[in-house]
Amino acid sequence: MTRNIEDRLRDAFTAGAELVSPESLAPVASPAPVQRRRGLRGLPILAAAAVAVVLTAVVLVSNLIAVPAPVSNPAPPPADGNEALRRLAARVARLPDDHGVYWHRSLLNDTLIRVRAGGRTFNAKVSSKSELWLPRDPKDPVQTQNGEPILSPATPADERAWQAAGSPGKVERVCTSGTRAVDCVKLPMLARNRVCQYTRDVAPSRGPGADALGRYTTAEILALPADEKGLREWLRAEAAKEDEGRTRPPEEVVAGSRFLLSTPLRPAVRATVLRLLADLPTTGVRGMVEDPLSREGLAVDFDKGNRYFREFGEDDEVTEDHTTVLDPATGEILAQVTRAGEDTVGLPKGQVVDSQTWTPTTRWTDDRPERPRNCRRL
């Protein structure tokens, strides 16, 4: 069960406590049905779960050549805007399979929160990093590593506000009305006593290494069918296991395939997932953008038409806009970003409130994980 943000922040910033939630190492759960969240008393989870960005939509229109034709034969319709995703899938399908003894995933997590100190209110960013090493050979150990989250002023303006408050070592999170005082935790600002925790086990039965790919093993992910019919049947069978008798609409079943993009898919399977998602009405391509590491990628909204909400400061219903930024060469995820869908106190519309970024070291490699130094083993 996912822990709420108050518990995770409070634990993370106290000496010797659990540092970063294991969920941030495994953002690969099939998305739950969308529902309106009202009156929640916590901040959004650091990892992610679904994310998008307010960007300009790009409509790709077919070039029409003026050719005399009978009136009864109308001109072909323009492309639907998701053609860029289909073209990406075609490029990915031609890529060779990846090789390496380990899949190394490195994630940067950032979340924006509202804090107060010295009579001033401003924004701060909670940043953390997590590492995952998944072996191709199940006889090799799975290793995970979490770094301690660091709180810092979100922007130069926020830093000036913090300095005007006397540069205090601790700030208090701003909470929505009715939140328990114990949940409005005091957090250390710019703490530098970095510590970490890690796990290392062969075929772990518990902890973050046990469910790094949800309920699937590396071998199961690598064995997924690359043809559309086979993958649809696999998705349908997996949905039936989860639903216990309830039948989902076919489009909803296919929409659940997006979680696979967070896993070490073979290129041919990744291409098939992209093609299936491109045909959904809940998928919208938003053009080329830069991710949080200034890498150019294809921005895709996999939640088009759905509404999500979060708390920020004293506002408990701020709408969200999500995007996934895909590598234009490989179709792999570069980042998942959430922006504010509306203005609220301290948060303008379009401001990034949550991001999860895959670093360039995320790939199949022949390198093997080394036991981290100055890191507590769980």
C-alpha atoms as a printed R data frame, in Angstrom:
    type eleno elety resid chain resno       x       y       z
1   ATOM     1    CA   MET     A     1   0.000   0.000   0.000
2   ATOM     2    CA   THR     A     2   1.338   3.423  -0.882
3   ATOM     3    CA   ARG     A     3   2.242   5.561   2.116
4   ATOM     4    CA   ASN     A     4   1.086   9.149   2.210
5   ATOM     5    CA   ILE     A     5   3.550  11.957   1.640
6   ATOM     6    CA   GLU     A     6   3.493  13.226   5.219
7   ATOM     7    CA   ASP     A     7   4.721   9.870   6.524
8   ATOM     8    CA   ARG     A     8   7.356   9.622   3.830
9   ATOM     9    CA   LEU     A     9   8.733  13.115   4.322
10  ATOM    10    CA   ARG     A    10   8.676  12.914   8.088
11  ATOM    11    CA   ASP     A    11  10.474   9.565   8.053
12  ATOM    12    CA   ALA     A    12  12.891  10.598   5.339
13  ATOM    13    CA   PHE     A    13  14.142  13.688   7.126
14  ATOM    14    CA   THR     A    14  14.652  12.156  10.564
15  ATOM    15    CA   ALA     A    15  18.029  10.616  11.423
16  ATOM    16    CA   GLY     A    16  18.308   6.900  10.772
17  ATOM    17    CA   ALA     A    17  14.781   6.646   9.390
18  ATOM    18    CA   GLU     A    18  13.623   5.222   6.101
19  ATOM    19    CA   LEU     A    19  14.898   7.581   3.415
20  ATOM    20    CA   VAL     A    20  12.963   7.276   0.189
21  ATOM    21    CA   SER     A    21   9.907   5.138  -0.394
22  ATOM    22    CA   PRO     A    22  10.585   1.893  -2.300
23  ATOM    23    CA   GLU     A    23   7.720   2.835  -4.616
24  ATOM    24    CA   SER     A    24   9.981   5.342  -6.341
25  ATOM    25    CA   LEU     A    25  12.036   2.392  -7.585
26  ATOM    26    CA   ALA     A    26   9.044   0.734  -9.191
27  ATOM    27    CA   PRO     A    27   6.765   3.159 -11.004
28  ATOM    28    CA   VAL     A    28   5.422   0.358 -13.135
29  ATOM    29    CA   ALA     A    29   1.984  -0.450 -11.771
30  ATOM    30    CA   SER     A    30  -0.946  -0.588 -14.148
31  ATOM    31    CA   PRO     A    31  -2.769   2.741 -13.778
32  ATOM    32    CA   ALA     A    32  -5.937   2.712 -11.695
33  ATOM    33    CA   PRO     A    33  -9.191   4.141 -13.047
34  ATOM    34    CA   VAL     A    34  -9.212   7.917 -12.906
35  ATOM    35    CA   GLN     A    35 -11.278   9.402 -10.142
36  ATOM    36    CA   ARG     A    36 -11.743  12.847  -8.674
37  ATOM    37    CA   ARG     A    37  -9.737  13.293  -5.476
38  ATOM    38    CA   ARG     A    38 -11.362  15.722  -3.101
39  ATOM    39    CA   GLY     A    39 -10.235  16.731   0.349
40  ATOM    40    CA   LEU     A    40  -7.058  14.612   0.459
41  ATOM    41    CA   ARG     A    41  -4.780  15.570   3.304
42  ATOM    42    CA   GLY     A    42  -1.371  14.958   1.749
43  ATOM    43    CA   LEU     A    43   0.941  15.882  -1.064
44  ATOM    44    CA   PRO     A    44   1.404  13.795  -4.261
45  ATOM    45    CA   ILE     A    45   3.728  10.831  -4.203
46  ATOM    46    CA   LEU     A    46   7.357  11.468  -5.206
47  ATOM    47    CA   ALA     A    47   7.456   8.780  -7.863
48  ATOM    48    CA   ALA     A    48   4.975   8.399 -10.170
49  ATOM    49    CA   ALA     A    49   2.520   7.273 -11.136
50  ATOM    50    CA   ALA     A    50   0.966   9.131 -14.244
51  ATOM    51    CA   VAL     A    51   2.431  12.556 -15.336
52  ATOM    52    CA   ALA     A    52   1.914  15.277 -18.128
53  ATOM    53    CA   VAL     A    53   2.805  18.862 -19.172
54  ATOM    54    CA   VAL     A    54   0.927  21.807 -20.691
55  ATOM    55    CA   LEU     A    55   2.501  22.153 -24.115
56  ATOM    56    CA   THR     A    56   1.456  23.205 -27.617
57  ATOM    57    CA   ALA     A    57  -0.393  20.472 -29.515
58  ATOM    58    CA   VAL     A    58   1.047  19.692 -32.905
59  ATOM    59    CA   VAL     A    59  -1.381  18.667 -35.616
60  ATOM    60    CA   LEU     A    60   0.263  16.842 -38.491
61  ATOM    61    CA   VAL     A    61  -1.746  17.462 -41.654
62  ATOM    62    CA   SER     A    62  -1.328  15.350 -44.759
63  ATOM    63    CA   ASN     A    63  -0.032  17.221 -47.802
64  ATOM    64    CA   LEU     A    64  -2.827  17.259 -50.344
65  ATOM    65    CA   ILE     A    65  -2.006  17.519 -54.035
66  ATOM    66    CA   ALA     A    66  -4.592  19.283 -56.132
67  ATOM    67    CA   VAL     A    67  -5.684  16.590 -58.599
68  ATOM    68    CA   PRO     A    68  -8.964  16.721 -60.520
69  ATOM    69    CA   ALA     A    69 -11.305  14.140 -59.042
70  ATOM    70    CA   PRO     A    70 -14.997  13.355 -59.133
71  ATOM    71    CA   VAL     A    71 -17.069  15.179 -56.548
72  ATOM    72    CA   SER     A    72 -18.119  11.820 -55.122
73  ATOM    73    CA   ASN     A    73 -14.509  11.075 -54.047
74  ATOM    74    CA   PRO     A    74 -13.676  13.410 -51.125
75  ATOM    75    CA   ALA     A    75 -10.080  14.279 -50.293
76  ATOM    76    CA   PRO     A    76  -8.426  11.937 -47.747
77  ATOM    77    CA   PRO     A    77  -8.756  13.098 -44.127
78  ATOM    78    CA   PRO     A    78  -5.743  14.678 -42.404
79  ATOM    79    CA   ALA     A    79  -3.604  12.675 -40.003
80  ATOM    80    CA   ASP     A    80  -4.990  12.605 -36.459
81  ATOM    81    CA   GLY     A    81  -2.008  14.178 -34.702
82  ATOM    82    CA   ASN     A    82  -0.662  10.907 -33.304
83  ATOM    83    CA   GLU     A    83   1.139  10.078 -36.527
84  ATOM    84    CA   ALA     A    84   4.407  11.220 -34.941
85  ATOM    85    CA   LEU     A    85   4.017   8.443 -32.374
86  ATOM    86    CA   ARG     A    86   3.405   5.880 -35.111
87  ATOM    87    CA   ARG     A    87   6.475   7.053 -37.006
88  ATOM    88    CA   LEU     A    88   8.493   6.717 -33.792
89  ATOM    89    CA   ALA     A    89   7.156   3.165 -33.377
90  ATOM    90    CA   ALA     A    90   8.273   2.336 -36.919
91  ATOM    91    CA   ARG     A    91  11.811   3.557 -36.161
92  ATOM    92    CA   VAL     A    92  11.949   1.662 -32.860
93  ATOM    93    CA   ALA     A    93  10.790  -1.577 -34.522
94  ATOM    94    CA   ARG     A    94  13.939  -1.570 -36.663
95  ATOM    95    CA   LEU     A    95  16.312  -1.341 -33.690
96  ATOM    96    CA   PRO     A    96  18.326  -4.427 -32.690
97  ATOM    97    CA   ASP     A    97  17.696  -6.099 -29.364
98  ATOM    98    CA   ASP     A    98  19.626  -4.697 -26.419
99  ATOM    99    CA   HIS     A    99  22.472  -6.661 -24.869
100 ATOM   100    CA   GLY     A   100  23.968  -6.571 -21.422
101 ATOM   101    CA   VAL     A   101  23.977  -8.504 -18.184
102 ATOM   102    CA   TYR     A   102  22.172  -5.811 -16.179
103 ATOM   103    CA   TRP     A   103  19.425  -3.271 -16.799
104 ATOM   104    CA   HIS     A   104  20.482  -0.185 -14.861
105 ATOM   105    CA   ARG     A   105  17.760   2.396 -14.174
106 ATOM   106    CA   SER     A   106  18.703   5.718 -12.575
107 ATOM   107    CA   LEU     A   107  15.909   8.112 -11.587
108 ATOM   108    CA   LEU     A   108  15.862  11.728 -10.417
109 ATOM   109    CA   ASN     A   109  12.715  12.654  -8.480
110 ATOM   110    CA   ASP     A   110  11.603  16.239  -7.795
111 ATOM   111    CA   THR     A   111   8.450  17.444  -6.044
112 ATOM   112    CA   LEU     A   112   7.356  21.022  -5.343
113 ATOM   113    CA   ILE     A   113   5.888  21.867  -1.918
114 ATOM   114    CA   ARG     A   114   4.744  25.057  -0.186
115 ATOM   115    CA   VAL     A   115   6.582  25.983   3.038
116 ATOM   116    CA   ARG     A   116   6.774  28.842   5.536
117 ATOM   117    CA   ALA     A   117   9.468  30.283   7.782
118 ATOM   118    CA   GLY     A   118  10.026  33.589   9.567
119 ATOM   119    CA   GLY     A   119   6.602  34.868   8.610
120 ATOM   120    CA   ARG     A   120   7.243  34.258   4.891
121 ATOM   121    CA   THR     A   121   5.741  31.671   2.581
122 ATOM   122    CA   PHE     A   122   7.533  30.288  -0.470
123 ATOM   123    CA   ASN     A   123   8.105  27.137  -2.511
124 ATOM   124    CA   ALA     A   124  10.715  24.441  -1.961
125 ATOM   125    CA   LYS     A   125  11.763  21.439  -4.021
126 ATOM   126    CA   VAL     A   126  12.238  17.946  -2.601
127 ATOM   127    CA   SER     A   127  14.877  16.128  -4.669
128 ATOM   128    CA   SER     A   128  16.092  12.541  -4.455
129 ATOM   129    CA   LYS     A   129  17.780   9.907  -6.590
130 ATOM   130    CA   SER     A   130  17.201   6.169  -6.845
131 ATOM   131    CA   GLU     A   131  19.090   3.371  -8.581
132 ATOM   132    CA   LEU     A   132  17.967  -0.061  -9.714
133 ATOM   133    CA   TRP     A   133  20.115  -2.905 -11.075
134 ATOM   134    CA   LEU     A   134  18.112  -5.784 -12.571
135 ATOM   135    CA   PRO     A   135  20.069  -8.831 -13.812
136 ATOM   136    CA   ARG     A   136  19.274 -10.751 -16.967
137 ATOM   137    CA   ASP     A   137  20.422 -13.906 -15.178
138 ATOM   138    CA   PRO     A   138  18.196 -14.576 -12.122
139 ATOM   139    CA   LYS     A   139  21.224 -16.042 -10.344
140 ATOM   140    CA   ASP     A   140  22.771 -12.566 -10.121
141 ATOM   141    CA   PRO     A   141  21.730 -10.188  -7.318
142 ATOM   142    CA   VAL     A   142  19.164  -7.408  -7.672
143 ATOM   143    CA   GLN     A   143  20.420  -4.149  -6.176
144 ATOM   144    CA   THR     A   144  18.502  -1.000  -5.274
145 ATOM   145    CA   GLN     A   145  19.779   2.235  -3.784
146 ATOM   146    CA   ASN     A   146  17.970   5.314  -2.444
147 ATOM   147    CA   GLY     A   147  19.533   8.634  -1.568
148 ATOM   148    CA   GLU     A   148  18.294  10.956   1.147
149 ATOM   149    CA   PRO     A   149  15.895  13.636  -0.151
150 ATOM   150    CA   ILE     A   150  17.249  17.183  -0.143
151 ATOM   151    CA   LEU     A   151  15.011  20.231   0.347
152 ATOM   152    CA   SER     A   152  16.033  23.498  -1.317
153 ATOM   153    CA   PRO     A   153  14.370  26.758  -2.481
154 ATOM   154    CA   ALA     A   154  12.614  26.066  -5.766
155 ATOM   155    CA   THR     A   155  13.619  29.248  -7.634
156 ATOM   156    CA   PRO     A   156  15.913  32.263  -7.111
157 ATOM   157    CA   ALA     A   157  12.858  34.223  -5.921
158 ATOM   158    CA   ASP     A   158  12.102  31.499  -3.373
159 ATOM   159    CA   GLU     A   159  15.729  31.552  -2.240
160 ATOM   160    CA   ARG     A   160  15.490  35.299  -1.667
161 ATOM   161    CA   ALA     A   161  12.341  34.776   0.403
162 ATOM   162    CA   TRP     A   162  14.106  32.101   2.447
163 ATOM   163    CA   GLN     A   163  17.102  34.400   3.003
164 ATOM   164    CA   ALA     A   164  14.792  37.250   3.987
165 ATOM   165    CA   ALA     A   165  13.344  34.905   6.617
166 ATOM   166    CA   GLY     A   166  16.839  34.529   8.072
167 ATOM   167    CA   SER     A   167  17.931  31.417   6.110
168 ATOM   168    CA   PRO     A   168  16.472  29.081   8.765
169 ATOM   169    CA   GLY     A   169  17.683  25.507   8.950
170 ATOM   170    CA   LYS     A   170  14.117  24.226   9.146
171 ATOM   171    CA   VAL     A   171  10.883  25.214   7.425
172 ATOM   172    CA   GLU     A   172   7.291  24.105   7.963
173 ATOM   173    CA   ARG     A   173   5.164  22.605   5.226
174 ATOM   174    CA   VAL     A   174   1.999  24.567   4.460
175 ATOM   175    CA   CYS     A   175  -1.040  22.328   4.798
176 ATOM   176    CA   THR     A   176  -4.648  22.402   3.705
177 ATOM   177    CA   SER     A   177  -7.309  23.381   6.203
178 ATOM   178    CA   GLY     A   178  -8.094  20.559   8.601
179 ATOM   179    CA   THR     A   179  -4.767  18.751   8.266
180 ATOM   180    CA   ARG     A   180  -3.396  17.402  11.529
181 ATOM   181    CA   ALA     A   181  -0.615  19.533  12.967
182 ATOM   182    CA   VAL     A   182   1.630  16.467  13.218
183 ATOM   183    CA   ASP     A   183   1.384  16.069   9.441
184 ATOM   184    CA   CYS     A   184   2.563  19.646   8.767
185 ATOM   185    CA   VAL     A   185   6.107  18.477   9.308
186 ATOM   186    CA   LYS     A   186   9.184  20.587   9.969
187 ATOM   187    CA   LEU     A   187  11.764  19.893   7.263
188 ATOM   188    CA   PRO     A   188  15.508  20.621   7.183
189 ATOM   189    CA   MET     A   189  16.511  23.041   4.420
190 ATOM   190    CA   LEU     A   190  19.684  22.316   2.434
191 ATOM   191    CA   ALA     A   191  20.749  19.501   4.760
192 ATOM   192    CA   ARG     A   192  24.075  18.109   3.587
193 ATOM   193    CA   ASN     A   193  24.538  15.066   5.780
194 ATOM   194    CA   ARG     A   194  23.751  12.806   2.833
195 ATOM   195    CA   VAL     A   195  23.125   9.184   3.711
196 ATOM   196    CA   CYS     A   196  21.567   6.363   1.753
197 ATOM   197    CA   GLN     A   197  20.187   2.868   2.017
198 ATOM   198    CA   TYR     A   198  20.399  -0.104  -0.318
199 ATOM   199    CA   THR     A   199  19.245  -3.676  -0.847
200 ATOM   200    CA   ARG     A   200  21.145  -6.499  -2.544
201 ATOM   201    CA   ASP     A   201  19.684  -9.984  -2.884
202 ATOM   202    CA   VAL     A   202  19.417 -12.842  -5.348
203 ATOM   203    CA   ALA     A   203  15.723 -13.323  -6.187
204 ATOM   204    CA   PRO     A   204  14.533 -11.026  -3.359
205 ATOM   205    CA   SER     A   205  11.184 -11.931  -1.836
206 ATOM   206    CA   ARG     A   206  10.611  -8.583  -0.132
207 ATOM   207    CA   GLY     A   207  11.641  -4.957  -0.404
208 ATOM   208    CA   PRO     A   208  11.936  -2.777  -3.511
209 ATOM   209    CA   GLY     A   209  13.959  -5.341  -5.414
210 ATOM   210    CA   ALA     A   210  11.133  -7.874  -5.191
211 ATOM   211    CA   ASP     A   211   8.629  -5.752  -7.126
212 ATOM   212    CA   ALA     A   212  10.862  -3.547  -9.235
213 ATOM   213    CA   LEU     A   213   8.755  -4.366 -12.331
214 ATOM   214    CA   GLY     A   214   5.432  -4.644 -10.560
215 ATOM   215    CA   ARG     A   215   4.446  -8.288 -10.316
216 ATOM   216    CA   TYR     A   216   6.568  -9.303 -13.299
217 ATOM   217    CA   THR     A   217  10.063 -10.706 -13.525
218 ATOM   218    CA   THR     A   218  12.723  -9.506 -15.940
219 ATOM   219    CA   ALA     A   219  12.360 -12.744 -17.901
220 ATOM   220    CA   GLU     A   220   8.594 -12.247 -18.267
221 ATOM   221    CA   ILE     A   221   9.046  -8.694 -19.566
222 ATOM   222    CA   LEU     A   222  11.693  -9.818 -22.056
223 ATOM   223    CA   ALA     A   223   9.423 -12.635 -23.289
224 ATOM   224    CA   LEU     A   224   6.420 -10.423 -24.150
225 ATOM   225    CA   PRO     A   225   5.030 -10.951 -27.673
226 ATOM   226    CA   ALA     A   226   5.943  -8.320 -30.266
227 ATOM   227    CA   ASP     A   227   2.866  -8.776 -32.495
228 ATOM   228    CA   GLU     A   228  -0.220  -6.663 -31.779
229 ATOM   229    CA   LYS     A   229  -2.609  -9.619 -31.496
230 ATOM   230    CA   GLY     A   230  -0.363 -11.452 -29.058
231 ATOM   231    CA   LEU     A   231   0.251  -8.394 -26.912
232 ATOM   232    CA   ARG     A   232  -3.471  -7.539 -26.817
233 ATOM   233    CA   GLU     A   233  -4.235 -11.074 -25.660
234 ATOM   234    CA   TRP     A   234  -1.559 -10.840 -22.966
235 ATOM   235    CA   LEU     A   235  -2.943  -7.502 -21.760
236 ATOM   236    CA   ARG     A   236  -6.475  -8.914 -21.726
237 ATOM   237    CA   ALA     A   237  -5.373 -11.942 -19.689
238 ATOM   238    CA   GLU     A   238  -3.499  -9.782 -17.185
239 ATOM   239    CA   ALA     A   239  -6.476  -7.444 -16.811
240 ATOM   240    CA   ALA     A   240  -8.744 -10.432 -16.163
241 ATOM   241    CA   LYS     A   241  -6.473 -11.549 -13.325
242 ATOM   242    CA   GLU     A   242  -6.721  -8.121 -11.691
243 ATOM   243    CA   ASP     A   243 -10.438  -7.548 -12.260
244 ATOM   244    CA   GLU     A   244 -11.743 -10.797 -10.737
245 ATOM   245    CA   GLY     A   245 -14.773 -11.045 -12.976
246 ATOM   246    CA   ARG     A   246 -15.190  -7.414 -14.035
247 ATOM   247    CA   THR     A   247 -14.730  -6.850 -17.751
248 ATOM   248    CA   ARG     A   248 -12.878  -3.733 -18.810
249 ATOM   249    CA   PRO     A   249 -13.533  -2.002 -22.132
250 ATOM   250    CA   PRO     A   250 -10.877  -2.985 -24.709
251 ATOM   251    CA   GLU     A   251  -9.545   0.582 -24.916
252 ATOM   252    CA   GLU     A   252  -9.031   0.664 -21.158
253 ATOM   253    CA   VAL     A   253  -7.135  -2.624 -21.296
254 ATOM   254    CA   VAL     A   254  -4.822  -1.289 -23.995
255 ATOM   255    CA   ALA     A   255  -4.331   1.992 -22.099
256 ATOM   256    CA   GLY     A   256  -2.875  -0.057 -19.255
257 ATOM   257    CA   SER     A   257   0.013  -1.065 -21.507
258 ATOM   258    CA   ARG     A   258   1.720   2.287 -20.977
259 ATOM   259    CA   PHE     A   259   3.244   1.020 -17.721
260 ATOM   260    CA   LEU     A   260   5.356  -1.324 -19.883
261 ATOM   261    CA   LEU     A   261   7.283   1.664 -21.246
262 ATOM   262    CA   SER     A   262   8.923   1.935 -17.804
263 ATOM   263    CA   THR     A   263  10.345  -1.583 -18.138
264 ATOM   264    CA   PRO     A   264  13.263  -3.078 -20.161
265 ATOM   265    CA   LEU     A   265  11.183  -4.023 -23.208
266 ATOM   266    CA   ARG     A   266  12.722  -5.387 -26.364
267 ATOM   267    CA   PRO     A   267  12.567  -2.686 -29.066
268 ATOM   268    CA   ALA     A   268  10.042  -4.655 -31.142
269 ATOM   269    CA   VAL     A   269   7.693  -4.920 -28.151
270 ATOM   270    CA   ARG     A   270   8.158  -1.250 -27.279
271 ATOM   271    CA   ALA     A   271   7.212  -0.376 -30.860
272 ATOM   272    CA   THR     A   272   4.042  -2.440 -30.572
273 ATOM   273    CA   VAL     A   273   3.084  -0.741 -27.310
274 ATOM   274    CA   LEU     A   274   3.576   2.668 -28.937
275 ATOM   275    CA   ARG     A   275   1.377   1.689 -31.909
276 ATOM   276    CA   LEU     A   276  -1.393   0.424 -29.635
277 ATOM   277    CA   LEU     A   277  -1.295   3.594 -27.531
278 ATOM   278    CA   ALA     A   278  -1.257   5.842 -30.618
279 ATOM   279    CA   ASP     A   279  -4.679   4.505 -31.632
280 ATOM   280    CA   LEU     A   280  -6.354   5.440 -28.347
281 ATOM   281    CA   PRO     A   281  -8.527   8.568 -27.924
282 ATOM   282    CA   THR     A   282  -6.813   9.131 -24.551
283 ATOM   283    CA   THR     A   283  -3.423   9.583 -26.239
284 ATOM   284    CA   GLY     A   284  -2.358  12.959 -27.594
285 ATOM   285    CA   VAL     A   285   1.017  13.917 -29.078
286 ATOM   286    CA   ARG     A   286   2.120  17.405 -28.060
287 ATOM   287    CA   GLY     A   287   5.255  17.849 -30.143
288 ATOM   288    CA   MET     A   288   8.954  18.067 -29.385
289 ATOM   289    CA   VAL     A   289  10.023  19.505 -26.011
290 ATOM   290    CA   GLU     A   290  13.002  19.526 -23.666
291 ATOM   291    CA   ASP     A   291  12.948  17.300 -20.604
292 ATOM   292    CA   PRO     A   292  14.294  18.410 -17.173
293 ATOM   293    CA   LEU     A   293  17.826  17.508 -18.338
294 ATOM   294    CA   SER     A   294  17.433  19.622 -21.518
295 ATOM   295    CA   ARG     A   295  17.200  16.544 -23.757
296 ATOM   296    CA   GLU     A   296  14.858  16.820 -26.725
297 ATOM   297    CA   GLY     A   297  12.007  14.338 -26.761
298 ATOM   298    CA   LEU     A   298   8.505  13.676 -28.021
299 ATOM   299    CA   ALA     A   299   5.895  14.833 -25.494
300 ATOM   300    CA   VAL     A   300   2.847  12.572 -25.245
301 ATOM   301    CA   ASP     A   301  -0.210  12.911 -23.029
302 ATOM   302    CA   PHE     A   302  -1.490   9.435 -22.206
303 ATOM   303    CA   ASP     A   303  -4.310  10.909 -20.065
304 ATOM   304    CA   LYS     A   304  -6.042  13.118 -22.632
305 ATOM   305    CA   GLY     A   305  -9.584  13.869 -21.513
306 ATOM   306    CA   ASN     A   306  -9.028  12.656 -17.939
307 ATOM   307    CA   ARG     A   307  -8.785  14.931 -14.914
308 ATOM   308    CA   TYR     A   308  -6.479  14.568 -11.933
309 ATOM   309    CA   PHE     A   309  -6.108  16.691  -8.819
310 ATOM   310    CA   ARG     A   310  -3.496  17.272  -6.132
311 ATOM   311    CA   GLU     A   311  -2.994  19.381  -3.042
312 ATOM   312    CA   PHE     A   312  -0.630  22.300  -3.044
313 ATOM   313    CA   GLY     A   313  -0.223  24.545  -0.029
314 ATOM   314    CA   GLU     A   314  -3.666  25.382   1.300
315 ATOM   315    CA   ASP     A   315  -5.440  24.370  -1.923
316 ATOM   316    CA   ASP     A   316  -6.687  20.786  -1.961
317 ATOM   317    CA   GLU     A   317  -7.920  20.656  -5.582
318 ATOM   318    CA   VAL     A   318  -5.333  21.862  -8.053
319 ATOM   319    CA   THR     A   319  -5.816  20.277 -11.482
320 ATOM   320    CA   GLU     A   320  -2.836  18.524 -13.055
321 ATOM   321    CA   ASP     A   321  -1.566  18.183 -16.614
322 ATOM   322    CA   HIS     A   322   0.602  15.159 -17.349
323 ATOM   323    CA   THR     A   323   3.093  14.318 -20.052
324 ATOM   324    CA   THR     A   324   5.560  11.578 -20.834
325 ATOM   325    CA   VAL     A   325   8.659  12.605 -22.784
326 ATOM   326    CA   LEU     A   326   9.941   9.846 -25.074
327 ATOM   327    CA   ASP     A   327  13.379   9.453 -26.603
328 ATOM   328    CA   PRO     A   328  12.898  10.240 -30.341
329 ATOM   329    CA   ALA     A   329  15.379   7.506 -31.301
330 ATOM   330    CA   THR     A   330  14.486   4.606 -28.992
331 ATOM   331    CA   GLY     A   331  10.961   5.306 -27.699
332 ATOM   332    CA   GLU     A   332  12.219   4.896 -24.135
333 ATOM   333    CA   ILE     A   333  11.009   7.253 -21.415
334 ATOM   334    CA   LEU     A   334  13.176  10.296 -20.773
335 ATOM   335    CA   ALA     A   335  10.903  11.883 -18.172
336 ATOM   336    CA   GLN     A   336   7.410  12.063 -16.744
337 ATOM   337    CA   VAL     A   337   6.344  15.572 -15.800
338 ATOM   338    CA   THR     A   338   3.324  17.013 -13.998
339 ATOM   339    CA   ARG     A   339   2.408  20.694 -14.299
340 ATOM   340    CA   ALA     A   340  -0.264  22.751 -12.574
341 ATOM   341    CA   GLY     A   341  -3.379  22.928 -14.718
342 ATOM   342    CA   GLU     A   342  -4.587  26.117 -13.043
343 ATOM   343    CA   ASP     A   343  -3.406  29.025 -10.924
344 ATOM   344    CA   THR     A   344  -3.424  28.869  -7.149
345 ATOM   345    CA   VAL     A   345  -1.602  30.736  -4.384
346 ATOM   346    CA   GLY     A   346   2.143  30.395  -5.019
347 ATOM   347    CA   LEU     A   347   1.630  28.200  -8.065
348 ATOM   348    CA   PRO     A   348   1.015  29.630 -11.546
349 ATOM   349    CA   LYS     A   349  -0.598  27.528 -14.228
350 ATOM   350    CA   GLY     A   350   2.042  25.567 -16.136
351 ATOM   351    CA   GLN     A   351   4.515  25.368 -13.243
352 ATOM   352    CA   VAL     A   352   6.208  21.966 -12.875
353 ATOM   353    CA   VAL     A   353   5.077  20.430  -9.598
354 ATOM   354    CA   ASP     A   354   6.413  16.916 -10.010
355 ATOM   355    CA   SER     A   355   8.922  15.191 -12.270
356 ATOM   356    CA   GLN     A   356  10.652  11.855 -12.596
357 ATOM   357    CA   THR     A   357  13.637  11.846 -14.936
358 ATOM   358    CA   TRP     A   358  15.506   8.834 -16.304
359 ATOM   359    CA   THR     A   359  19.224   9.732 -16.384
360 ATOM   360    CA   PRO     A   360  21.461   8.895 -19.382
361 ATOM   361    CA   THR     A   361  22.934   5.946 -17.476
362 ATOM   362    CA   THR     A   362  19.610   4.084 -17.759
363 ATOM   363    CA   ARG     A   363  20.295   1.235 -20.189
364 ATOM   364    CA   TRP     A   364  21.365  -2.375 -20.579
365 ATOM   365    CA   THR     A   365  25.022  -2.683 -19.651
366 ATOM   366    CA   ASP     A   366  27.725  -5.255 -19.040
367 ATOM   367    CA   ASP     A   367  28.706  -3.331 -15.917
368 ATOM   368    CA   ARG     A   368  27.752  -4.887 -12.611
369 ATOM   369    CA   PRO     A   369  26.576  -3.068  -9.507
370 ATOM   370    CA   GLU     A   370  29.130  -2.329  -6.820
371 ATOM   371    CA   ARG     A   371  28.139  -2.212  -3.200
372 ATOM   372    CA   PRO     A   372  27.704   1.494  -2.405
373 ATOM   373    CA   ARG     A   373  29.960   3.072   0.187
374 ATOM   374    CA   ASN     A   374  28.650   4.915   3.237
375 ATOM   375    CA   CYS     A   375  25.263   3.380   2.606
376 ATOM   376    CA   ARG     A   376  23.136   1.393   5.045
377 ATOM   377    CA   ARG     A   377  22.012  -2.041   3.865
378 ATOM   378    CA   LEU     A   378  18.410  -2.899   4.617
